[in-house]
């Protein structure tokens, strides 16, 4: 091993690692596997009809890009599928999985310039299925639009904070970037579909970015700095104007309604003869008529009754011969005359 290779070789850490994400992974080169692959692997994926025109245009670029890693690619327009496969000269065993992710992203409307970045070691991809997270279609469309934001501003801020490329297409959200960023994007997308606004997660990421700059807060808990989201279960159902009060529960069934025969038995009418029964009914009828006539007569005579006049003793007017202090009146007039003379 030469001195240059020894310098390039990454030293293995001794003991536990504080931050695994900060570790630099050594690059897998062609010299590491000079004999190539023993068996061929193949992956295929279907693409929708509306993507056919674009994929045909960029397919020569796809083939050229995969040729750098000694991979083959095949486009079947009749079946609507893209295929990637290894060759005997392929030296990286994991690049076929990366190539599979690239054609999957291209099928999900990601442009080739972005999808080609997945072939890099530090870049990963994720296709988040959001179609089955919300049952109501209208609610799903509103929450998906909330993720994009006005003029795509929310999506742009997510991309800047996570350093990932994010594309919302149909029932999926495609994203590619650093593995740490992919975790954050998945959390934001799932929370948004669960009715948590993305602004809460965006604020939390911005605060975390600022806290990372301070070395004093490195070993402290950051929960007190992060915004807390509280669900507000506000029922929009209209409440009834009149609420029926629940009756006290009794294990016994309600008493049956009394029949006509039961009522007659209770009053003793059942045991009377037919003539007596008819005579009793006629007497009740005459009594009711008499009371009704009295009421009508009183109502008619009410208008002929004279109104009640007030007595003379109850009058509030003062008598004409009320006592007046003559001396005080004379003094008052004299005082008024002297004022006029002075003026």
C-alpha positions as CSV (number, residue, x, y, z in Angstrom):
1,X,0.0,0.0,0.0
2,X,1.4,3.4,-1.1
3,X,1.7,6.5,1.2
4,X,-1.0,8.3,-0.8
5,X,-3.4,5.4,-0.3
6,X,-2.6,5.3,3.5
7,X,-3.4,9.1,3.7
8,X,-6.7,8.6,1.9
9,X,-7.7,5.6,4.1
10,X,-10.2,6.7,6.7
11,X,-9.3,5.9,10.3
12,X,-11.8,3.7,12.1
13,X,-13.1,5.4,15.3
14,X,-12.2,3.8,18.6
15,X,-15.1,3.4,21.2
16,X,-18.6,4.9,20.9
17,X,-19.3,7.6,18.3
18,X,-21.1,10.8,19.5
19,X,-22.5,11.8,16.1
20,X,-22.7,9.0,13.5
21,X,-24.0,11.4,10.8
22,X,-20.8,13.4,11.0
23,X,-18.7,10.3,10.1
24,X,-17.3,10.3,6.6
25,X,-17.9,7.0,4.7
26,X,-15.1,5.9,2.4
27,X,-15.9,6.0,-1.3
28,X,-16.2,2.6,-3.0
29,X,-13.9,2.6,-6.0
30,X,-13.4,0.3,-9.0
31,X,-10.0,-0.8,-7.6
32,X,-11.9,-2.3,-4.5
33,X,-13.6,-4.9,-6.8
34,X,-11.5,-5.6,-9.8
35,X,-13.2,-8.9,-10.7
36,X,-16.7,-7.5,-11.2
37,X,-20.0,-9.3,-10.6
38,X,-20.5,-13.0,-10.8
39,X,-24.3,-12.8,-11.4
40,X,-26.6,-10.4,-13.2
41,X,-29.3,-8.5,-11.3
42,X,-32.3,-6.7,-12.9
43,X,-35.0,-4.3,-11.8
44,X,-38.0,-3.0,-13.8
45,X,-40.6,-0.4,-13.1
46,X,-43.7,0.8,-15.0
47,X,-44.3,4.5,-15.9
48,X,-47.6,6.3,-16.8
49,X,-48.5,7.1,-20.4
50,X,-48.1,10.9,-19.9
51,X,-44.4,10.4,-19.0
52,X,-43.6,8.5,-22.2
53,X,-42.7,11.6,-24.3
54,X,-40.3,13.0,-21.6
55,X,-38.6,9.6,-20.9
56,X,-38.0,9.0,-24.7
57,X,-36.3,12.4,-24.9
58,X,-33.9,11.9,-21.9
59,X,-33.3,8.1,-22.4
60,X,-29.9,8.6,-24.2
61,X,-28.8,10.7,-21.1
62,X,-30.0,7.9,-18.8
63,X,-28.0,5.3,-20.7
64,X,-24.9,7.5,-20.7
65,X,-25.2,8.1,-16.9
66,X,-25.6,4.4,-16.1
67,X,-22.7,3.4,-18.5
68,X,-20.4,5.3,-16.1
69,X,-21.2,2.5,-13.5
70,X,-21.1,-0.3,-16.1
71,X,-24.9,-0.8,-16.0
72,X,-27.3,-1.5,-18.9
73,X,-30.7,0.0,-19.3
74,X,-33.7,-0.9,-21.5
75,X,-36.9,1.1,-22.4
76,X,-40.0,-0.8,-23.5
77,X,-42.6,1.8,-24.8
78,X,-45.2,-0.9,-25.7
79,X,-45.3,-2.3,-22.2
80,X,-44.5,1.1,-20.6
81,X,-41.6,-0.1,-18.5
82,X,-37.9,0.9,-17.7
83,X,-35.4,-1.8,-16.8
84,X,-31.9,-1.5,-15.3
85,X,-29.5,-4.5,-15.1
86,X,-25.9,-5.2,-14.0
87,X,-23.1,-6.6,-16.3
88,X,-20.0,-8.7,-15.6
89,X,-18.0,-5.4,-15.4
90,X,-20.1,-3.8,-12.8
91,X,-17.9,-3.2,-9.8
92,X,-20.2,-1.5,-7.2
93,X,-22.7,-4.1,-5.8
94,X,-25.1,-1.5,-4.4
95,X,-25.3,0.8,-7.5
96,X,-28.1,-1.4,-9.0
97,X,-30.4,-0.5,-6.1
98,X,-29.5,3.2,-6.6
99,X,-30.3,2.8,-10.4
100,X,-33.7,1.2,-9.5
101,X,-34.5,4.2,-7.2
102,X,-33.6,6.6,-10.1
103,X,-36.0,5.0,-12.6
104,X,-38.7,4.9,-9.9
105,X,-38.3,8.7,-9.3
106,X,-38.4,9.4,-13.0
107,X,-41.7,7.4,-13.2
108,X,-43.1,9.7,-10.4
109,X,-42.4,12.8,-12.6
110,X,-39.0,13.7,-11.1
111,X,-36.8,15.3,-13.8
112,X,-33.7,13.4,-14.9
113,X,-31.3,16.1,-13.6
114,X,-32.6,15.6,-10.0
115,X,-33.1,11.8,-10.2
116,X,-29.5,11.2,-11.4
117,X,-28.2,12.6,-8.0
118,X,-29.5,9.4,-6.3
119,X,-26.5,7.5,-7.8
120,X,-24.2,9.5,-5.4
121,X,-23.2,7.8,-2.1
122,X,-24.4,10.6,0.2
123,X,-27.8,11.0,-1.5
124,X,-30.9,8.8,-0.9
125,X,-34.5,8.8,-2.0
126,X,-37.9,8.2,-0.5
127,X,-41.4,7.9,-2.1
128,X,-44.0,8.7,0.6
129,X,-47.5,7.3,-0.1
130,X,-50.0,9.8,1.3
131,X,-53.2,8.7,-0.6
132,X,-54.3,6.3,2.1
133,X,-53.5,8.6,5.1
134,X,-56.7,10.6,4.7
135,X,-60.1,9.0,3.9
136,X,-62.0,12.1,2.8
137,X,-60.9,13.1,-0.7
138,X,-61.7,16.8,-0.3
139,X,-59.8,16.9,3.0
140,X,-56.9,15.1,1.4
141,X,-56.6,17.7,-1.4
142,X,-56.8,20.6,1.2
143,X,-54.0,19.1,3.3
144,X,-51.8,18.3,0.2
145,X,-52.2,21.9,-0.9
146,X,-51.3,23.0,2.6
147,X,-48.0,21.1,2.1
148,X,-47.3,23.0,-1.1
149,X,-48.3,26.4,0.3
150,X,-49.2,29.6,-1.6
151,X,-47.1,29.7,-4.8
152,X,-45.1,26.7,-3.5
153,X,-43.5,28.8,-0.7
154,X,-44.0,26.1,2.0
155,X,-42.4,23.4,-0.2
156,X,-39.5,25.7,-1.0
157,X,-38.8,26.4,2.7
158,X,-38.9,22.6,3.4
159,X,-36.3,22.1,0.6
160,X,-34.1,24.8,2.0
161,X,-34.1,23.5,5.6
162,X,-33.8,19.8,4.8
163,X,-31.5,20.2,1.7
164,X,-33.7,17.8,-0.2
165,X,-35.6,18.0,-3.5
166,X,-39.4,17.4,-2.8
167,X,-42.0,16.8,-5.4
168,X,-45.8,16.4,-4.6
169,X,-47.4,14.3,-7.4
170,X,-50.8,12.7,-7.1
171,X,-51.0,10.3,-4.1
172,X,-47.2,10.3,-3.5
173,X,-44.5,12.7,-2.3
174,X,-41.1,12.0,-3.9
175,X,-38.0,13.3,-2.2
176,X,-34.3,12.9,-2.6
177,X,-31.3,14.3,-0.6
178,X,-29.2,13.5,2.5
179,X,-30.5,10.7,4.7
180,X,-31.0,13.0,7.7
181,X,-33.0,15.4,5.6
182,X,-35.2,12.5,4.2
183,X,-36.2,11.6,7.8
184,X,-37.3,15.2,8.4
185,X,-39.2,15.5,5.2
186,X,-41.1,12.2,5.9
187,X,-42.1,13.6,9.4
188,X,-43.3,16.9,8.0
189,X,-45.4,15.2,5.3
190,X,-47.0,12.6,7.6
191,X,-47.8,15.2,10.2
192,X,-49.4,17.5,7.6
193,X,-51.6,14.6,6.5
194,X,-52.5,14.1,10.2
195,X,-53.8,17.7,10.4
196,X,-50.6,19.3,11.9
197,X,-49.7,22.4,9.9
198,X,-46.2,22.2,8.4
199,X,-45.3,25.6,9.8
200,X,-44.8,24.0,13.3
201,X,-42.2,21.6,11.9
202,X,-40.6,24.3,9.8
203,X,-40.3,26.6,12.9
204,X,-38.8,23.7,14.9
205,X,-36.2,23.0,12.2
206,X,-35.2,26.7,12.1
207,X,-34.8,26.8,15.9
208,X,-32.7,23.6,15.8
209,X,-30.4,25.1,13.2
210,X,-29.8,28.2,15.4
211,X,-29.3,26.0,18.5
212,X,-26.7,23.9,16.8
213,X,-24.5,26.9,16.4
214,X,-24.3,27.4,20.2
215,X,-21.7,25.0,21.7
216,X,-23.0,25.7,25.3
217,X,-26.4,24.1,24.4
218,X,-24.8,21.0,22.8
219,X,-25.5,18.7,25.7
220,X,-28.8,20.2,26.9
221,X,-32.4,19.3,26.2
222,X,-33.9,21.5,23.5
223,X,-37.6,20.7,24.2
224,X,-38.1,24.1,26.0
225,X,-37.1,26.0,22.9
226,X,-39.3,24.1,20.4
227,X,-42.9,25.1,19.7
228,X,-45.6,22.8,21.2
229,X,-48.6,21.9,19.1
230,X,-51.9,21.3,20.8
231,X,-54.9,19.8,19.2
232,X,-58.1,21.8,19.4
233,X,-61.1,19.5,18.9
234,X,-63.7,22.1,18.0
235,X,-67.0,20.4,17.1
236,X,-68.8,22.3,14.3
237,X,-72.0,20.2,14.7
238,X,-75.1,22.4,15.3
239,X,-76.5,21.9,18.8
240,X,-80.3,21.4,19.2
241,X,-82.3,24.4,20.6
242,X,-84.3,22.2,23.0
243,X,-82.4,19.4,24.7
244,X,-84.4,16.5,26.0
245,X,-83.5,15.6,29.5
246,X,-82.8,11.9,30.1
247,X,-85.3,10.3,32.4
248,X,-84.2,8.3,35.4
249,X,-83.6,4.7,34.5
250,X,-86.1,2.1,35.9
251,X,-85.9,-1.6,35.3
252,X,-89.7,-1.9,35.3
253,X,-91.7,-1.4,32.1
254,X,-94.1,1.6,32.0
255,X,-97.7,1.0,33.1
256,X,-100.1,0.2,30.2
257,X,-102.7,2.8,29.2
258,X,-106.2,2.3,30.7
259,X,-108.8,1.0,28.3
260,X,-112.4,2.3,28.2
261,X,-113.7,-0.7,30.2
262,X,-111.0,0.0,32.9
263,X,-112.0,3.6,33.2
264,X,-115.7,2.6,33.6
265,X,-114.8,0.0,36.2
266,X,-112.8,2.6,38.2
267,X,-115.7,5.1,38.2
268,X,-118.3,2.4,38.8
269,X,-120.1,3.3,35.6
270,X,-119.6,-0.3,34.3
271,X,-122.1,-1.7,36.8
272,X,-124.9,0.8,35.9
273,X,-127.8,-0.1,33.6
274,X,-128.1,1.3,30.1
275,X,-130.9,3.7,31.1
276,X,-129.0,4.9,34.1
277,X,-125.9,5.4,32.1
278,X,-127.7,7.5,29.5
279,X,-129.4,9.6,32.2
280,X,-126.0,10.3,33.8
281,X,-124.5,11.4,30.5
282,X,-127.5,13.7,29.8
283,X,-127.2,15.2,33.3
284,X,-123.4,15.9,32.7
285,X,-124.2,17.5,29.4
286,X,-126.9,19.8,30.9
287,X,-124.5,20.8,33.6
288,X,-121.8,21.7,31.1
289,X,-124.3,23.7,29.0
290,X,-125.4,25.7,32.1
291,X,-121.8,26.6,33.0
292,X,-121.1,27.7,29.4
293,X,-124.3,29.8,29.3
294,X,-123.3,31.6,32.6
295,X,-119.9,32.4,31.2
296,X,-121.3,33.8,27.9
297,X,-123.9,35.9,29.9
298,X,-121.2,37.4,32.2
299,X,-119.1,38.2,29.1
300,X,-122.1,40.1,27.4
301,X,-123.1,42.0,30.6
302,X,-119.5,43.2,31.2
303,X,-119.8,45.9,28.6
304,X,-122.9,47.4,30.3
305,X,-121.4,47.8,33.7
306,X,-120.5,51.5,34.6
307,X,-116.9,52.4,35.3
308,X,-115.9,53.1,38.9
309,X,-115.6,56.8,39.6
310,X,-113.0,58.3,41.9
311,X,-114.3,59.9,45.1
312,X,-113.8,63.7,45.9
313,X,-111.7,63.0,49.0
314,X,-109.0,61.3,46.9
315,X,-108.3,64.4,44.7
316,X,-104.7,65.6,44.8
317,X,-105.5,69.3,44.0
318,X,-104.7,71.8,46.7
319,X,-107.5,74.0,48.1
320,X,-107.8,77.6,47.0
321,X,-107.8,79.0,50.6
322,X,-104.4,77.7,51.5
323,X,-102.5,79.6,54.2
324,X,-100.0,82.2,52.8
325,X,-97.5,84.2,54.8
326,X,-98.4,87.8,53.9
327,X,-95.4,89.4,55.7
328,X,-92.9,87.3,53.8
329,X,-94.6,88.1,50.5
330,X,-94.5,91.9,51.2
331,X,-90.8,91.7,52.0
332,X,-90.0,89.8,48.8
333,X,-91.9,92.4,46.6
334,X,-90.1,95.3,48.4
335,X,-86.7,93.7,47.8
336,X,-87.4,93.3,44.1
337,X,-88.5,97.0,43.8
338,X,-85.3,98.3,45.4
339,X,-83.2,96.2,43.0
340,X,-85.0,97.8,40.0
341,X,-84.4,101.3,41.3
342,X,-80.6,100.7,41.7
343,X,-80.4,99.5,38.1
